[in-house]
Amino acid sequence: MNDNIIIVGCNFAGLYSAIRCIDCGIKVTIIEKKHSYEDDIINYKIFNKGHAAYIQLLNRFSIKYVKYNLNFNEKIMNIINNVINKAKHIPSKILNIQTFDKLCNTILTQSDYLFLKNNISNYSNIYCYISGLFGITMFSSELYSLNTFYIVEDDPSILISRMLEFVVDNKANILYNSEVKDISSDINNNIITTTNNLSMKYHISKAIIFAISKDNLFKIKYISKEKRKILNNITKYNIDSLYIYNDDLILNEYSIQNHLINNMNIVYPIKKSSLHLWNIGINSIIIREKIKNLYNNVFICSDFFSKNIFFANYTLENYDEIHNKIVNKYYL
């Protein structure tokens, strides 16, 4: 049967993709190599009013959240605002070919630069690997004192449990302990997915969505060397996940520095031992468009090429940006 869509990865991105497809009447089969939902720990507590897709998802599944009154570290934010103001006179191409750290070192006084470096914990693991343009855009659009922030009150597992329950209740087929070995195309341009599941080894679909890591995606031989070059505009960095994701006292803390500046990944939905960042000097807007259009019927909705890896909202937008293509493929 080719009337269903195959989604590889029963994770945050995969479940969201499945929900959007189910909403449009598309049958869904999810292939997951583990024996249960993939991600062990979900951190999605803090978000802001601009995260429309994420807010809509929380509302849909009745997840409780409230406004979070943050007191910015005044000196740090004054220094960052100084960087933003001075960067307005620098062309975007120049901002994009240097790290945010180098930008700060160049345009700040030595004392201000050292203050940032010495007072933002985990500084070198984040700000030495994002471009100056990315940093400026992020602080201007996401992390500023007049923005409205919210915090989720419910336990982090509740959202995922309700997403998974919806998918199961709507007759999606989830194949656990199954790994995709490769994919191919038939003469009708259908996708043939080959798995290690002996009882359901072959699956035919009009399209396939990958919601897996870059490393696992590269195990698929169907992804050509040319396509891999595009995907390699993103580099994986190891992080101290226990340090970054320590949010046990988040409700008792009042400084945004500890949540969004020091420990940037606190707002990212999935606890991992690594994260992917866009390479310095590349135009991520152009590369993201290329990734969305790598194939006619193979789509990548993995979080590693999100517009902004630090916020759950943009993981969801990865799918939203190709949703119409999926729907048209099944109903034209």
Sequence and secondary structure as in RCSB ss.txt:
>XXXX:A:sequence
MNDNIIIVGCNFAGLYSAIRCIDCGIKVTIIEKKHSYEDDIINYKIFNKGHAAYIQLLNRFSIKYVKYNLNFNEK
IMNIINNVINKAKHIPSKILNIQTFDKLCNTILTQSDYLFLKNNISNYSNIYCYISGLFGITMFSSELYSLNTFY
IVEDDPSILISRMLEFVVDNKANILYNSEVKDISSDINNNIITTTNNLSMKYHISKAIIFAISKDNLFKIKYISK
EKRKILNNITKYNIDSLYIYNDDLILNEYSIQNHLINNMNIVYPIKKSSLHLWNIGINSIIIREKIKNLYNNVFI
CSDFFSKNIFFANYTLENYDEIHNKIVNKYYL
>XXXX:A:secstr
  SEEEEE  SHHHHHHHHHHHHTT EEEEE SSSS S S B   EEETT HHHHHHHHHTT  EEE   B  HH
HHHHHHHHHHHHTTS HHHHHTSBHHHHHHHHS HHHHHHHHHHSTTHHHHTTTSBHHHHHHHHHHTS TTS EE
EE S HHHHHHHHHHHHHHTT EEETT  EEEEEE TTS EEEEES GGG EEEES EEE S HHHHTT TTS H
HHHHHHTTEEEEE  HHHHT  TTGGG  BHIIIIITTGGGGSSB  SEEEEE TTS HHHHHHHHHTS SSEEE
  GGG S TT HHHHHHHHHTTHHHHHHHHH 
